[in-house]
Structure formats: C-alpha cells, structure tokens
Amino acid sequence: MDAPLRCPKCQALVVDRRFAQCTTCHADLPAEWLLTSVQLAELDENDRHARSEHSALMNELTRQDEVGPEGPLLNPNDLSPD
C-alpha cells in the first residue's frame, strides 16, 4: 500500500487532491499529486449519482414514515447497485 501523501512544508496529511494547496498551511502541493480533469469529472459524476440515490432513499423512507409502522418495509432489492 502506498504511504499517504504529506505536505512537503508542514507534513500534514493531504486529504483532498482536488485543491492545489495544503488545507493546513496553504503551501503549494506538487502538481503530480493533483487529480486530473478527467478524474475530477468522474469524481463529480460519482458524487452527483450518490447524492441522487441518497435523496431518493430518504424520500422513500419519508413516504414510509407517512404510511406508519404498518406500511411496507424497504425492499432490499431497492438498495442493490444498478
């Protein structure tokens, strides 16, 4: 396993490679550590998808709460990835 990236200036863990600066000391990070535009686009798409699924699940749970405790249970198949 690769060692975690640490800021060359303050040795803080690099927790987000979307940003060109250390989140602790604001020193510039090496360019090769940063995510590429393709990686950023994929990350954004995955984030949008996860947020959409989360929202749909929360809406479903809210509808079930409105039905009451006798309402239908969440089907485990609804949680499986597409």
N, C-alpha and C positions, 0 to 999 in steps of 0.2 A: 504494500500500500504506500502511496506517495505521502511524504510528510506534508502537513498543512503549510500553506503559504503564510509567511510573516512579513510584515512591513520592514523594508530594509533600514528604515530610520529608527522606529520605536519598538520593533519586534511584536507589535500587536497582530493578532490573527486577522487575515484578510477574509472578511465574512461575506463580501459581495463583490464579485468580479465585474459587475456592470459599471462600476464607477472607477475613474482613473486615479482617485486619490484615496489614501488611507482614511478610514472613518474615525480613527483616533487622533492622529497628528496632522492629517491633511497633506502628507508628503505624496509626491507623485509616485505611482506604482509602475513597475516595468510594463511596457506595452504588451509584451508577450503573455502577461498574466490576465489581461482583459479578455472578456468574451468578444467574439467576432460578431459582426452584424447579423450573420446567419444564426448564430447561437442565440443572440438577443431576440430575434424574431421568433425562434422556436420556443424560447422561454416565455415570451409574451403570449403566444398562442396557447401553450400549455396552461398558463395562468388564467387566461380567459375561459378556457374549457373547464378548468377546475372550479372557478367561481360560478359558472353557469350551472354545473352539476350540483354544487353546494346549494345554490339558490333554489333549484328545482326540488331538491330533497327537503329543504327547510319549508318550502311551500306545501309539499306533500304532508309533512309532519304537522304543519299548522292545520291543514284541512282535516287530518285525522283527529286532532285535538278538538276541532269543532264538532265532529261526529260524536265524540265521547268515548269512554272506555270500552263500550261495546262495539265500537267501529272496527273496520277491517285493520288487521296488522299489516305492517310494511312487508311486502313480498321480498324475500332475499334475492330473487332474480332481478329486482329493480336496482340492486346495489352492484351487480356484476358489471365489469367494464365492457364496453361495446367491442 
